[in-house]
Amino acid sequence: MKIHTKSKLTFSGGTHPPEEKELTRDSEIEQGPAVKQVSIMLSQHLGAVCEPLVGKNEQVKAEQKIGDCDAFVTAPVHSPINGKVKAIGLQSHAVLGRSHAIIIEADPNNNTPKYPNADKFTEDFDAEQYSVGQICDAVREAGIVGMGGAGFPTRVKIEPNPRLPKETLIINGCECEPYITCDYRIMLEWTRQIIAGIKLARKASGCSRTIIAIEDNKPEAIEVMNEALERSGDSDNIRVVPVKTKYPQGGERQLIKAILDKNVPTGGIPPMIGLVVLNVATAAAIAEAVVYNQPLTHRVVTVSGEAIARPGNYYVPIGIPVEELLEFCGGVTQKSTKVVVGGPMMGIAIADLTMPITKTTGVITVLTKRQIGRAKYERRQTACIRCGRCLEVCPEHLIPTKIAHAVKNNLLDVAESYYISGCIECGCCSYVCPANIEVTGYIKIGKLTLAKQKKKIPE
């Protein structure tokens, strides 16, 4: 059977940055380095920050829960290694600047690498052997959050809610940001585990329709998923839908618009219109948590960029320092301009390489002048010429330049009147700006300032 991979399903706005995925798209998932120390951030998710459950000098075991909170919107954290708590204190955080973490020294005589469970899943996996309560409780206790970058606690997404019944489950396999290939490799290598996680999420959420959305620049992933569903007899219940390659197609609001032509209300979430959206890595983590009772302590991270000696996709413990992962990849072979946690469009450049990998870190991108664009790197910012390009590419139909100017002039009430909260921080406006204005940067600053003023995040 010939599988069609090209698609016209898309959304308005967006842009087409160079994909740059050839550096790692053919790199199979490898085991990452053995670690001497990890820093487990107590805030790796949207919602309430965890409180430590262990103290300094306490011995901990791999997979032990070391932080939790009684709030509904939260997710516990676990140790990926056997070791001793060295300290509980502030650690560099890409978004918050500094945030509390539990720092654990590895036991050099009692640690074995954790390997993926993908080969243990079979095509005849039956989710009906688990109750809705079992699935939701296992997902909550495992600390699973959205691994595509948002970090929303997964249990809250999939848990049944009579007031907001869920009809459609969308599995996001788009991975639209440049350089990132971790989800692509997971789809190729952990196919059966992903499908098992999808079945479990569908059972828990009560959705009657399930769609796996994959950008059409990933024909191998589309074919592998389709063939696996055919073999398991699930092709009638779970449908693979190719979507047009465009950034930010992987944004859940854009994806919903592209495949269902529905709009999520500004400031709202997909369950408000009967939808659940999960990343493919999140689906794989659900399967591991429910079937093998294993918490989210490891993830696949893409390390990419022309300056990296060995770019690839690595299975690493959460909490490993960025610098240690870069060293494992051979270090940088030429002068780099930026080390970015995330991709070049939505990622955050960091100065402190001791910053740890978190549950939402899918890629570390090392950028050179050439990759950023020599002209853009060397040119200074000039005045806005009101060209309107940022309006054309904004997938949320905002007026980014108005918001940025309001923030720049400390007029946050004006920024709110232009719906600053509706910005998804995709970076399209900054990417196309001929005046070299970091429009998205101003908007991010404005949102953080407003959140601090409203006491939603600590000062």
C-alpha positions, 0 to 999 in steps of 0.5 A: 500500500502506498502511503501518501505523505504530502499535505496541504493542512496548515495554518495562517502565518508562520515562516520557513527557517532553514531546517538544519536537521541533517546534522542529527536526523540519521543519528540513532539514539545513543546512551549518554554519559555516566554522571558524577552529579545531577541537579534536579530542579524543583520547578520543571513544569507549569504549576506549583513548585515542588517541595523537597522530600529529602534533606542534605546528606541523605542517601537516595536511590534511583527513581526515588521521589525527592520532591512533590507538592499537594497542588493539583497542577504540579508534578513530582520529581525523582532522582535518576541515580543512586547517591547522596544529597549534596545540597538543596539550593539555587541553581541556574534556570533558563526561564526563572534565572535561578531556582531551587534544585536538589543536587545529588552526588552519584555513588561511584560504586552503585550506579548502572545506566538506565536503558530505554524500554522500547524493545519490551513493548509488543504490537498486541499491547492491550490498554484495557488491562489498566483502569482509568484510575491506574493510568492517571495515578501512574502518570501523576506519580511518575511526574510526567509533563509535556516533553515538547517544551511546555511542561504542563502536567500530563495527569491534568490533561488526560484525567476525565472531567465531566464538565469538559468531556474530551473527544479527540486526542492529538499526538504531536509529532511535528517537531517543527523547530530547526535542528531538533530530531529527538522526537523524530528518532523516537518515532522511528525507534520507539514506535511500539512504545509510543503506540502503547502510550497513545492507547493508554492516554486514549483510555484515560481521557475517554477520547473517541478519536485519535490522530497522530500529526506529523510534518510532511518533511518526515516521510519515514516517520509517517510510514513507520507509524502507519505500518506499525498501526496496520500490524497492530490492527489499530489503523482504523482507530488511530489515524496518522495525518501528515501536515504541511511543513511550516514553523510553528506547526508544532504549536498546539494551537496551530496544529489544532487549526491545521487538522481540525480547523478549530480555534482554541480561545485566547488564554484557553486550553484545548480541553475547553473545546474537547481536545487533548494534545500530547507530544510523542515523547510524552506518550512514550513516557506514559507507557513506561510509567504505567506498564513498568512503574518507572518515573520520568528520570531520563529523556532523549536530547538532541545536541546539534550545531556545526560547532559540535564535534559529535552531534547526535541524539542522546538518552541522558539522565535529567539533571545532567549539566549542559557542559557535561553533555557537550563534553561527551559530544566532543566539545566545540570544534570552532568558536561558538556564539551562543549555547541555546537551551532549545532550538534557535527560534524559541530557545533561550541562550544561556551563559552558565553551562552548569545549568541542568537538563530538565524534563522539557529540554529536547535540544541543546543548540550550539550556534556559530556566527554563520548559523545565526546569520553574519549580517544579522549578528553584526548589524545593530538594531535600527528603528521600526519601519512599520513594514508589517512583516511581523503581522504577516507571520504571527500565527496568533494574528497579534500586532507584535511590534505594538506589544514590543514598543509598549514593553520597551516604554514600560507601558505594560497596560498597553501591552495587555490591551494588545493581548501580550498574553496571547503570544506563544513566543514562537520568534517568527516576528524577530526572525523576519524583522528587517530592523533586527529588533528582538521583538519576541525578547521584549514580549518575553520580558513583558510577560515575565514582568507582568507575572511577577507583578501579579505574584504568579512567579517569585521576584 
